[in-house]
């Protein structure tokens, strides 16, 4: 049986699961409002109990999403200050070099493959794209939720501007999740038909060697120093409370 290595802890998995549920509900209640004149949207609205119920669910999910984002970054800042995590998710010059190497390999121009650490450039691009998109969705969502307060503080044009930005950013987020994230996480040849690591937190050693060799080497070195021996590889489980 293949050796398993812990990649994601319990807190990270719970955040992912909560975000997945909330995002799905936001899409289900937001898309019918964006395409309100279409027949399928009117049918979806009726199935959800009417426009008032759908708007209520959408707004509640938006507030929950805002709380999740604040909890995520609050926890990350605290962990960073305690030096329990590093800045491996932040893009560096190496990510641009890796992207070029990967493109050359995929085009058959080179046999060399990029060697990734904890996160590859595609994961970083997706993460920060969703972060920036989330900021747009949250800020415009609150403008639409409290238009009177907005016009008391800002010019009235911010309300229709926010409506357009909210709808378009929501559509972009939906397309990125469906065509980018789901493919890379579950349909790509390396992980097809399903990548369970974000659900059980574990990844096989073989996948680590192929997809995250630099992280694996660092974990082995850390495990070796902790045991006072030559590196033999990271433990299969590890702490689940980080």
C-alpha atoms as one frame of an Amber mdcrd trajectory, in Angstrom:
protein
   0.000   0.000   0.000   1.272   3.424  -0.975   2.556   5.668   1.811   0.207
   8.554   2.555   1.322  12.030   3.585  -0.839  14.669   5.199  -1.200  17.652
   2.892  -4.176  19.550   4.356  -5.203  19.768   7.999  -8.716  19.648   9.439
  -9.212  23.419   9.527  -8.264  23.777   5.868 -10.581  20.958   4.829 -13.507
  22.397   6.764 -12.941  25.817   5.205 -12.888  24.267   1.750 -16.083  22.294
   2.390 -17.891  25.348   3.773 -16.730  27.501   0.886 -17.835  24.878  -1.624
 -21.350  24.700  -0.138 -21.747  28.477   0.149 -20.410  29.098  -3.366 -22.841
  26.539  -4.804 -25.778  28.197  -3.055 -24.656  31.635  -4.223 -24.539  30.411
  -7.812 -27.921  28.675  -7.579 -29.573  31.791  -6.164 -27.562  34.375  -8.094
 -27.672  33.133 -11.693 -31.499  33.125 -11.917 -31.462  36.757 -10.805 -28.850
  37.688 -13.413 -30.872  36.009 -16.188 -34.285  36.783 -14.743 -35.968  37.148
 -18.161 -35.031  33.618 -19.318 -37.484  30.752 -18.960 -35.098  28.516 -17.034
 -34.456  31.339 -14.551 -38.175  31.856 -13.912 -38.553  28.102 -13.388 -35.599
  28.010 -10.977 -37.004  30.973  -9.059 -40.360  29.228  -8.691 -38.690  26.014
  -7.506 -36.817  27.968  -4.816 -40.000  29.460  -3.408 -40.087  32.752  -5.242
 -37.822  35.744  -5.720 -38.044  36.936  -2.097 -36.953  33.565  -0.704 -34.168
  33.300  -3.273 -32.895  36.785  -2.469 -32.951  36.027   1.254 -30.915  32.841
   0.791 -28.490  34.687  -1.499 -27.948  37.476   1.012 -27.499  35.122   3.946
 -24.964  33.087   1.949 -23.180  36.304   1.000 -22.810  37.239   4.665 -21.598
  33.711   5.497 -19.097  33.932   2.627 -17.824  37.249   4.006 -17.354  35.640
   7.426 -15.492  32.714   5.869 -13.126  35.070   4.050 -12.460  37.047   7.233
 -11.906  33.834   9.209  -9.560  32.496   6.524  -7.347  35.570   6.406  -7.548
  36.166  10.140  -6.349  32.631  10.809  -3.642  32.943   8.161  -2.331  36.194
   9.668  -2.243  34.715  13.178  -0.496  31.560  11.933   1.991  33.673   9.990
   2.806  35.791  13.047   3.315  32.594  15.054   5.518  31.269  12.245   3.323
  28.202  11.815   2.949  28.822   8.066   5.067  30.481   5.419   4.269  32.573
   2.353   4.392  29.654  -0.082   1.076  30.715  -1.652   2.524  34.100  -2.706
   3.685  34.162  -6.362   7.416  34.498  -6.961   9.674  34.822  -9.984  10.020
  31.035 -10.007   6.301  30.687 -10.827   6.746  32.620 -14.066   9.774  30.477
 -14.920   7.790  27.310 -14.116   4.961  28.467 -16.378   7.366  28.885 -19.294
   8.987  25.493 -18.646   5.578  23.805 -18.406   4.406  25.420 -21.650   7.542
  24.303 -23.505   7.082  20.767 -22.167   3.413  20.637 -23.184   4.270  21.866
 -26.681   6.958  19.204 -27.039   9.720  21.790 -27.191  11.510  20.457 -24.113
  11.637  17.281 -22.067  12.233  19.236 -18.868   9.377  19.558 -16.343   9.086
  22.220 -13.640   9.730  21.134 -10.057   7.076  22.515  -7.734   7.058  23.249
  -4.037   3.841  23.195  -1.991   1.829  25.093  -4.609   2.322  25.279  -8.355
   1.801  28.419 -10.392  -1.708  27.397 -11.536  -2.869  26.946  -7.947  -1.454
  30.328  -6.958  -3.103  32.014  -9.946  -6.449  30.488  -9.070  -6.163  31.278
  -5.361  -5.305  34.955  -5.797  -7.806  35.332  -8.625 -10.538  34.064  -6.310
  -9.275  36.293  -3.499  -9.458  39.418  -5.659 -12.782  38.280  -7.089 -14.070
  37.681  -3.579 -13.144  41.229  -2.572 -15.109  42.560  -5.554 -18.118  40.349
  -4.777 -18.173  41.254  -1.086 -17.747  45.008  -1.567 -20.299  45.267  -4.389
 -22.650  42.920  -2.551 -22.748  45.189   0.480 -23.335  48.213  -1.774 -26.363
  46.447  -3.257 -27.525  45.295   0.177 -27.307  48.811   1.642 -27.828  51.230
  -1.274 -29.120  54.063   0.931 -26.053  54.000   3.141 -23.854  53.842   0.058
 -25.388  56.941  -1.509 -25.038  58.740   1.815 -21.283  58.157   1.715 -20.549
  57.846  -2.023 -21.947  59.143  -5.332 -25.125  57.382  -6.472 -23.358  55.944
  -9.550 -21.715  53.385  -7.289 -24.981  51.446  -6.989 -25.517  50.629 -10.721
 -21.757  50.190 -11.131 -21.772  47.659  -8.319 -24.700  45.808  -9.862 -22.830
  45.358 -13.143 -19.549  44.418 -11.422 -21.287  41.973  -9.063 -23.076  40.168
 -11.890 -20.051  39.973 -14.189 -17.612  38.921 -11.460 -20.070  36.270 -10.315
 -20.234  34.869 -13.831 -16.445  34.901 -14.118 -16.053  33.093 -10.770 -18.561
  30.456 -11.889 -16.716  29.854 -15.167 -13.315  29.684 -13.441 -14.572  27.096
 -10.960 -16.306  24.971 -13.599 -13.708  25.063 -16.373 -10.445  25.696 -14.491
 -10.685  24.414 -10.942 -12.755  21.273 -11.526 -10.558  20.250 -14.452  -7.270
  20.780 -12.628  -8.533  19.264  -9.362 -10.401  16.245 -10.712 -10.312  15.791
 -14.495  -6.643  16.349 -15.305  -4.841  13.107 -16.305  -2.665  13.201 -13.170
  -5.649  13.027 -10.788  -8.556  11.660 -12.850 -11.225  10.753 -11.864 -11.070
  12.387  -8.424  -8.554  14.102  -6.161  -9.526  13.337  -2.590  -6.689  15.204
  -0.875  -8.790  18.267   0.011 -11.441  15.990   1.537  -9.359  13.556   3.586
  -6.182  15.653   3.725  -3.934  12.865   2.414  -1.815  12.488  -0.711   0.265
   9.531  -1.842   4.026   9.682  -1.784   4.110   8.920  -5.522   2.003  12.001
  -6.279   4.188  14.121  -4.016   7.267  12.948  -5.891   5.655  13.834  -9.210
   3.776  17.029  -8.334   5.542  18.566  -5.314   9.096  17.194  -5.175  10.565
  20.290  -3.507   8.008  20.156  -0.688   8.601  16.425  -0.227  12.353  16.952
   0.048  11.830  19.660   2.663   9.433  17.493   4.696  11.893  14.610   4.641
  14.668  16.887   5.832  12.512  18.260   8.647  11.438  14.774   9.704  15.030
  13.616   9.710  16.153  16.511  11.909  13.260  15.942  14.317  14.199  12.269
  14.703  17.913  13.017  14.920  18.512  10.667  12.009  19.069  10.710   8.310
  15.831  11.788   6.510  13.533   8.820   5.869  10.402  10.665   4.801   7.601
  12.561   6.531   5.078  10.764   8.716   1.853   9.572   7.104  -0.386  11.538
   9.443   1.098  14.354  11.445  -0.705  16.968  13.465  -4.245  17.678  12.313
  -4.775  20.742  14.440  -2.496  23.263  12.740
